[in-house]
Structure formats: C-alpha cells, structure tokens
Amino acid sequence: MIKLVLTGIWICAITLASVYFSMQMAAAPRVDEEAAARAAALELVKGGQATIPVISDGAVKGYFLTRLSYAANTQLAAKQVVPMNEAITDELFTLLVGQRMIDIEKLDHFDIDTFRAAVKDGLNKRFGEAVIDQVIIEQIDYIANVEVNSKPARKGTNIVKGDAATGAAAQSPTN
C-alpha cells in the first residue's frame, strides 16, 4: 500500500511541475516600457512633393522629384519652431544640391540606406532632438532638362475614312 501512495504522490508532483513550467513558458514576453512609449508617440507624417533642380556648370541639367514620409515623434515635432514640411524640403535641398549626394553620372553607386540615414540625421541635428525616427521614401525621380523642354510629338489618329481625308467629300446614296 505504501508503494501505491508514493506512486500517487510522485504522479501529482510530476503533474504540478509540468503545469508550472508550461505556464512559465507560455507567459507573455516582457515589454520594454520605454520602447513601447516611444513607439506610441510616433506618427506617420506625409511629406509634400519637392522639385529640386540639379545644377551643373552654371546651368540646370534636370530636376529631382522627391516625396518622403517620416515616422516622427509628434510631441517633439509640435515643439519645433520651423514647420516639418519646410524643414524637410530645406534638408533635401541641402543634401541634393549643396552636398550633391546623388551623382547623376553614377546612379548605380547610389546607396538608399545612406540617403535615408543622412536625411534622418540632418533633420534631427537641425531640430536638436530625435524628432525623426524613420524616413520612408515614396518617390525619387530624375527628369533631365532635355525631357522638360521638348514637347512630345502629337500623332493624331485619322478618324475620317475614305476620300473625306483627302478633301473630297464622300457621298452616300440617299433614298
């Protein structure tokens, strides 16, 4: 009889231990409160489209059309004196015109991650705080000045059939 009691206690101990460890493993992971608060303060800020000229040898060679969006801390952004869109446009002019970050002749060497980091770091440096958390590129296009100045050739479709196209009126039989 003692063997039966000890076996029952052994089974109960193993069952309780397995339930305890399974509950510990299934518990939700601990969330970093600071990271969660920072993520909750972020909001997507849609940037406007900016047209930035590419100037080389004293002449405009083309235009960059850019549209960037930002994950920004809304509380810190509200404290800024300069509005976000104007500061962003100014930073793009600084990078693309002043520092010539994108070289038209060497577009295959363009590093998108370096561009994002440069925009983020430049804006945060300008604001004096970590306002911008992430830069999202929606559009970067380049239009050469030659393409802007040339008018596309219009090719009309002749909708009149027969002799009417040459000037002679086509007559249809009347009843």
Backbone as CSV, one residue per row, in Angstrom:
resi,resn,N_x,N_y,N_z,CA_x,CA_y,CA_z,C_x,C_y,C_z
1,MET,0.812,-1.183,0.000,0.000,0.000,0.000,0.866,1.261,0.000
2,ILE,2.005,1.209,0.641,2.888,2.378,0.673,3.399,2.685,-0.736
3,LYS,3.647,1.632,-1.504,4.103,1.846,-2.868,3.034,2.593,-3.679
4,LEU,1.786,2.260,-3.476,0.689,2.903,-4.199,0.577,4.374,-3.819
5,VAL,0.722,4.707,-2.543,0.648,6.095,-2.066,1.838,6.891,-2.616
6,LEU,3.033,6.321,-2.550,4.215,7.014,-3.067,4.116,7.228,-4.582
7,THR,3.572,6.261,-5.295,3.375,6.419,-6.739,2.386,7.547,-7.018
8,GLY,1.314,7.651,-6.265,0.331,8.735,-6.429,0.941,10.097,-6.144
9,ILE,1.754,10.183,-5.081,2.424,11.466,-4.764,3.400,11.830,-5.881
10,TRP,4.125,10.813,-6.378,5.075,11.047,-7.476,4.354,11.568,-8.724
11,ILE,3.249,11.004,-9.087,2.477,11.442,-10.263,1.942,12.858,-10.050
12,CYS,1.459,13.144,-8.846,0.965,14.505,-8.563,2.095,15.525,-8.651
13,ALA,3.276,15.192,-8.129,4.420,16.127,-8.171,4.845,16.388,-9.609
14,ILE,4.929,15.347,-10.426,5.310,15.499,-11.834,4.263,16.332,-12.577
15,THR,2.988,16.095,-12.322,1.911,16.850,-12.982,1.968,18.321,-12.599
16,LEU,2.127,18.621,-11.317,2.211,20.014,-10.871,3.443,20.717,-11.454
17,ALA,4.573,20.034,-11.497,5.797,20.630,-12.056,5.634,20.920,-13.544
18,SER,5.033,19.991,-14.278,4.855,20.212,-15.721,3.876,21.348,-15.988
19,VAL,2.817,21.466,-15.208,1.873,22.583,-15.364,2.560,23.904,-15.043
20,TYR,3.362,23.938,-13.986,4.058,25.158,-13.598,5.019,25.613,-14.705
21,PHE,5.836,24.685,-15.230,6.798,25.059,-16.266,6.117,25.415,-17.589
22,SER,5.029,24.767,-17.916,4.318,25.119,-19.152,3.683,26.507,-19.041
23,MET,3.219,26.881,-17.866,2.650,28.218,-17.672,3.751,29.293,-17.740
24,GLN,4.934,28.968,-17.222,6.053,29.906,-17.289,6.495,30.124,-18.735
25,MET,6.512,29.079,-19.512,6.936,29.190,-20.905,5.885,29.907,-21.753
26,ALA,4.632,29.794,-21.411,3.556,30.411,-22.193,3.301,31.857,-21.794
27,ALA,3.937,32.330,-20.753,3.714,33.707,-20.298,4.188,34.683,-21.371
28,ALA,3.508,35.812,-21.487,3.843,36.831,-22.479,5.226,37.403,-22.190
29,PRO,5.978,37.706,-23.230,7.307,38.285,-23.011,7.177,39.676,-22.401
30,ARG,8.158,40.035,-21.664,8.144,41.347,-21.020,8.362,42.433,-22.069
31,VAL,7.567,43.468,-21.983,7.634,44.576,-22.920,8.422,45.705,-22.276
32,ASP,9.358,46.237,-23.051,10.132,47.372,-22.562,9.212,48.597,-22.558
33,GLU,8.964,49.138,-21.393,8.023,50.247,-21.247,8.487,51.483,-22.010
34,GLU,9.775,51.762,-21.999,10.297,52.947,-22.679,10.147,52.813,-24.194
35,ALA,10.449,51.643,-24.731,10.317,51.422,-26.170,8.849,51.471,-26.597
36,ALA,7.965,50.947,-25.768,6.537,50.977,-26.082,6.002,52.411,-26.065
37,ALA,6.459,53.216,-25.117,6.020,54.615,-25.057,6.549,55.396,-26.253
38,ARG,7.793,55.113,-26.653,8.373,55.804,-27.807,7.637,55.428,-29.086
39,ALA,7.299,54.148,-29.241,6.572,53.696,-30.428,5.161,54.271,-30.463
40,ALA,4.542,54.455,-29.313,3.192,55.028,-29.264,3.196,56.506,-29.619
41,ALA,4.312,57.185,-29.384,4.391,58.619,-29.675,4.685,58.893,-31.145
42,LEU,5.050,57.858,-31.913,5.375,58.055,-33.325,4.116,58.138,-34.174
43,GLU,4.197,58.987,-35.186,3.097,59.145,-36.130,3.683,59.341,-37.513
44,LEU,3.014,58.823,-38.531,3.471,58.982,-39.897,3.127,60.378,-40.391
45,VAL,4.156,61.098,-40.842,3.983,62.442,-41.377,4.202,62.358,-42.878
46,LYS,3.150,62.645,-43.662,3.259,62.628,-45.120,3.989,63.877,-45.560
47,GLY,5.054,63.681,-46.302,5.792,64.813,-46.840,5.196,65.267,-48.155
48,GLY,5.391,66.508,-48.473,4.935,67.019,-49.747,5.933,66.695,-50.836
49,GLN,5.531,66.883,-52.071,6.447,66.642,-53.179,7.368,67.837,-53.325
50,ALA,8.644,67.556,-53.486,9.639,68.609,-53.659,10.292,68.441,-55.021
51,THR,10.439,69.545,-55.737,11.133,69.552,-57.017,12.451,70.281,-56.798
52,ILE,13.542,69.560,-56.954,14.860,70.100,-56.631,15.696,70.129,-57.908
53,PRO,16.202,71.307,-58.300,16.995,71.384,-59.531,18.389,70.790,-59.352
54,VAL,18.900,70.201,-60.426,20.277,69.712,-60.466,21.058,70.734,-61.277
55,ILE,21.973,71.426,-60.596,22.726,72.496,-61.230,24.156,72.019,-61.451
56,SER,24.632,72.132,-62.696,25.987,71.730,-63.038,26.510,72.685,-64.103
57,ASP,27.730,73.147,-63.921,28.369,74.081,-64.861,27.527,75.340,-65.060
58,GLY,26.886,75.798,-64.016,26.127,77.036,-64.073,24.792,76.932,-64.780
59,ALA,24.333,75.733,-65.078,23.056,75.566,-65.770,22.269,74.436,-65.101
60,VAL,20.969,74.511,-65.247,20.095,73.467,-64.712,20.121,72.294,-65.686
61,LYS,20.536,71.136,-65.177,20.636,69.931,-66.013,19.391,69.057,-65.900
62,GLY,18.621,69.221,-64.830,17.431,68.408,-64.638,16.818,68.690,-63.284
63,TYR,15.884,67.852,-62.909,15.160,68.053,-61.659,14.960,66.718,-60.954
64,PHE,15.110,66.740,-59.643,14.723,65.605,-58.814,13.309,65.861,-58.324
65,LEU,12.460,64.876,-58.470,11.116,64.923,-57.902,11.126,63.945,-56.738
66,THR,10.940,64.451,-55.534,11.012,63.596,-54.352,9.761,63.758,-53.503
67,ARG,9.386,62.648,-52.895,8.325,62.665,-51.891,8.752,61.682,-50.807
68,LEU,8.953,62.215,-49.615,9.374,61.404,-48.480,8.340,61.526,-47.369
69,SER,8.144,60.459,-46.644,7.307,60.472,-45.445,8.189,60.111,-44.260
70,TYR,7.712,60.433,-43.061,8.529,60.277,-41.874,7.712,59.715,-40.729
71,ALA,8.353,58.850,-39.958,7.797,58.431,-38.676,8.413,59.383,-37.660
72,ALA,7.600,60.282,-37.136,8.114,61.346,-36.272,7.419,61.305,-34.913
73,ASN,8.139,61.731,-33.905,7.600,61.862,-32.562,6.734,63.123,-32.552
74,THR,5.435,62.958,-32.404,4.512,64.089,-32.528,4.676,65.099,-31.398
75,GLN,5.042,64.628,-30.225,5.223,65.550,-29.101,6.422,66.454,-29.330
76,LEU,7.520,65.877,-29.821,8.714,66.683,-30.094,8.516,67.549,-31.343
77,ALA,7.785,67.038,-32.331,7.550,67.799,-33.552,6.683,69.029,-33.278
78,ALA,5.769,68.924,-32.338,4.894,70.049,-32.009,5.676,71.190,-31.360
79,LYS,6.809,70.888,-30.753,7.613,71.912,-30.092,8.493,72.702,-31.066
80,GLN,8.626,72.230,-32.307,9.542,72.860,-33.261,8.985,74.181,-33.775
81,VAL,9.890,75.137,-33.969,9.502,76.454,-34.464,9.244,76.405,-35.967
82,VAL,10.136,75.740,-36.698,10.005,75.635,-38.152,9.069,74.467,-38.459
83,PRO,8.059,74.668,-39.317,7.162,73.564,-39.668,7.926,72.409,-40.317
84,MET,7.443,71.200,-40.096,8.138,69.990,-40.554,8.363,69.973,-42.059
85,ASN,7.337,70.258,-42.859,7.489,70.167,-44.317,8.539,71.129,-44.849
86,GLU,8.600,72.321,-44.301,9.595,73.292,-44.760,11.003,72.864,-44.359
87,ALA,11.150,72.327,-43.161,12.461,71.855,-42.713,12.913,70.660,-43.547
88,ILE,11.988,69.801,-43.889,12.305,68.618,-44.702,12.730,69.046,-46.105
89,THR,12.007,69.961,-46.708,12.369,70.444,-48.035,13.736,71.104,-48.017
90,ASP,14.009,71.888,-46.996,15.315,72.541,-46.882,16.429,71.514,-46.727
91,GLU,16.194,70.466,-45.957,17.206,69.422,-45.786,17.447,68.684,-47.092
92,LEU,16.392,68.448,-47.877,16.559,67.806,-49.176,17.381,68.678,-50.121
93,PHE,17.125,69.987,-50.121,17.928,70.895,-50.934,19.389,70.847,-50.499
94,THR,19.617,70.817,-49.186,20.983,70.773,-48.676,21.695,69.506,-49.129
95,LEU,21.017,68.371,-49.046,21.647,67.107,-49.423,21.836,66.964,-50.928
96,LEU,20.801,67.307,-51.689,20.835,67.026,-53.120,21.508,68.124,-53.938
97,VAL,21.411,69.359,-53.507,22.034,70.452,-54.255,23.350,70.869,-53.603
98,GLY,23.323,71.105,-52.295,24.515,71.592,-51.608,25.604,70.542,-51.496
99,GLN,25.266,69.333,-51.035,26.260,68.283,-50.844,26.357,67.333,-52.036
100,ARG,25.448,67.467,-52.989,25.410,66.616,-54.187,25.504,65.140,-53.828
101,MET,24.599,64.706,-52.987,24.615,63.329,-52.518,24.327,62.335,-53.635
102,ILE,23.487,62.723,-54.582,23.176,61.850,-55.716,23.893,62.404,-56.935
103,ASP,24.784,61.586,-57.498,25.527,61.964,-58.703,24.816,61.337,-59.900
104,ILE,24.393,62.173,-60.832,23.612,61.703,-61.976,24.418,60.725,-62.828
105,GLU,25.717,60.985,-62.986,26.533,60.114,-63.817,26.794,58.757,-63.156
106,LYS,26.653,58.662,-61.837,26.959,57.425,-61.114,25.746,56.974,-60.289
107,LEU,24.615,56.830,-60.929,23.408,56.425,-60.211,23.484,54.986,-59.707
108,ASP,24.312,54.159,-60.324,24.424,52.777,-59.864,25.154,52.679,-58.525
109,HIS,25.817,53.757,-58.103,26.511,53.782,-56.813,25.655,54.416,-55.711
110,PHE,24.426,54.751,-55.997,23.550,55.400,-55.034,23.127,54.394,-53.962
111,ASP,23.370,54.743,-52.701,23.012,53.874,-51.573,21.795,54.474,-50.874
112,ILE,20.676,53.792,-50.983,19.409,54.308,-50.449,19.435,54.391,-48.930
113,ASP,20.103,53.435,-48.269,20.158,53.451,-46.807,20.991,54.622,-46.297
114,THR,22.068,54.940,-46.994,22.886,56.099,-46.623,22.096,57.387,-46.809
115,PHE,21.306,57.454,-47.873,20.469,58.625,-48.120,19.442,58.795,-47.001
116,ARG,18.768,57.708,-46.628,17.788,57.771,-45.532,18.442,58.227,-44.233
117,ALA,19.597,57.644,-43.921,20.299,57.994,-42.685,20.740,59.450,-42.702
118,ALA,21.197,59.932,-43.856,21.638,61.326,-43.950,20.468,62.287,-43.751
119,VAL,19.313,61.969,-44.324,18.130,62.821,-44.142,17.693,62.806,-42.681
120,LYS,17.625,61.628,-42.082,17.211,61.497,-40.681,18.172,62.231,-39.757
121,ASP,19.472,61.987,-39.925,20.467,62.618,-39.055,20.492,64.132,-39.235
122,GLY,20.372,64.589,-40.481,20.364,66.033,-40.737,19.169,66.728,-40.110
123,LEU,17.995,66.110,-40.206,16.797,66.706,-39.610,16.865,66.696,-38.087
124,ASN,17.301,65.574,-37.517,17.405,65.514,-36.056,18.456,66.489,-35.531
125,LYS,19.525,66.675,-36.273,20.548,67.657,-35.880,19.971,69.066,-35.942
126,ARG,19.199,69.336,-36.971,18.575,70.651,-37.130,17.568,70.927,-36.022
127,PHE,16.789,69.901,-35.648,15.783,70.077,-34.599,16.387,70.060,-33.206
128,GLY,17.568,69.470,-33.056,18.207,69.413,-31.748,17.700,68.277,-30.880
129,GLU,16.785,67.484,-31.394,16.224,66.343,-30.674,15.962,65.230,-31.675
130,ALA,15.714,64.041,-31.189,15.414,62.892,-32.051,13.939,62.922,-32.442
131,VAL,13.566,63.871,-33.300,12.180,64.021,-33.741,11.843,62.956,-34.783
132,ILE,12.736,62.723,-35.733,12.506,61.782,-36.829,13.058,60.422,-36.416
133,ASP,12.202,59.400,-36.482,12.626,58.051,-36.138,12.946,57.232,-37.379
134,GLN,12.200,57.467,-38.453,12.375,56.678,-39.665,12.000,57.522,-40.875
135,VAL,12.748,57.358,-41.974,12.475,58.047,-43.233,11.947,57.013,-44.220
136,ILE,10.807,57.311,-44.828,10.173,56.411,-45.784,10.173,57.103,-47.143
137,ILE,10.808,56.478,-48.120,10.919,57.067,-49.454,9.733,56.603,-50.285
138,GLU,8.935,57.566,-50.715,7.800,57.253,-51.581,8.179,57.411,-53.046
139,GLN,9.008,58.421,-53.337,9.336,58.704,-54.735,10.657,59.455,-54.815
140,ILE,11.517,59.017,-55.710,12.683,59.793,-56.131,12.781,59.582,-57.631
141,ASP,12.537,60.622,-58.379,12.614,60.565,-59.838,13.550,61.647,-60.316
142,TYR,14.162,61.414,-61.446,15.001,62.419,-62.090,14.468,62.662,-63.484
143,ILE,14.275,63.932,-63.804,13.839,64.323,-65.134,14.909,65.237,-65.699
144,ALA,15.489,64.841,-66.831,16.516,65.656,-67.473,15.883,66.908,-68.060
145,ASN,16.654,67.966,-68.104,16.161,69.235,-68.636,15.751,69.095,-70.095
146,VAL,16.404,68.219,-70.832,16.059,67.994,-72.232,14.639,67.460,-72.336
147,GLU,14.264,66.564,-71.426,12.913,65.998,-71.439,11.862,67.037,-71.079
148,VAL,12.217,67.979,-70.215,11.268,69.006,-69.792,11.008,69.984,-70.923
149,ASN,12.058,70.361,-71.650,11.936,71.388,-72.686,11.375,70.856,-73.994
150,SER,11.448,69.564,-74.248,10.938,69.049,-75.518,9.456,68.740,-75.392
151,LYS,8.744,69.101,-76.426,7.315,68.809,-76.451,7.127,67.468,-77.143
152,PRO,6.275,66.637,-76.620,6.060,65.343,-77.275,5.374,65.536,-78.626
153,ALA,5.798,64.742,-79.595,5.190,64.823,-80.928,3.778,64.273,-80.841
154,ARG,2.853,65.034,-81.391,1.457,64.597,-81.380,1.163,63.866,-82.675
155,LYS,0.749,62.686,-82.520,0.364,61.908,-83.690,-1.131,61.706,-83.600
156,GLY,-1.828,62.391,-84.484,-3.273,62.278,-84.488,-3.714,61.010,-85.187
157,THR,-4.877,60.579,-84.847,-5.466,59.418,-85.500,-6.512,59.921,-86.465
158,ASN,-6.430,59.439,-87.695,-7.385,59.839,-88.714,-8.688,59.100,-88.464
159,ILE,-9.718,59.869,-88.065,-10.995,59.223,-87.771,-11.943,59.250,-88.955
160,VAL,-11.580,60.002,-90.020,-12.429,60.073,-91.203,-11.886,59.085,-92.217
161,LYS,-12.758,58.250,-92.785,-12.328,57.209,-93.711,-12.674,57.610,-95.140
162,GLY,-11.929,57.043,-96.030,-12.243,57.240,-97.440,-11.668,58.528,-97.992
163,ASP,-12.388,59.118,-98.979,-11.918,60.307,-99.677,-12.065,61.569,-98.848
164,ALA,-12.805,61.527,-97.765,-13.012,62.713,-96.943,-11.693,63.151,-96.317
165,ALA,-10.784,62.222,-96.132,-9.498,62.562,-95.548,-8.664,63.391,-96.512
166,THR,-8.851,63.202,-97.822,-8.077,63.941,-98.813,-8.754,65.222,-99.244
167,GLY,-9.925,65.462,-98.763,-10.600,66.712,-99.079,-11.839,66.519,-99.919
168,ALA,-11.931,65.412,-100.601,-13.111,65.169,-101.399,-14.197,64.572,-100.505
169,ALA,-15.380,65.092,-100.615,-16.467,64.634,-99.751,-16.984,63.312,-100.265
170,ALA,-17.109,62.387,-99.386,-17.677,61.079,-99.752,-19.185,61.217,-99.678
171,GLN,-19.828,60.814,-100.742,-21.278,60.910,-100.778,-21.888,59.547,-100.572
172,SER,-22.942,59.558,-99.828,-23.647,58.302,-99.609,-24.974,58.381,-100.354
173,PRO,-25.420,57.249,-100.868,-26.684,57.266,-101.597,-27.852,57.596,-100.658
174,THR,-28.722,58.405,-101.139,-29.873,58.815,-100.342,-31.106,58.134,-100.882
175,ASN,-32.087,57.912,-100.078,-33.348,57.287,-100.514,-34.305,58.316,-100.952
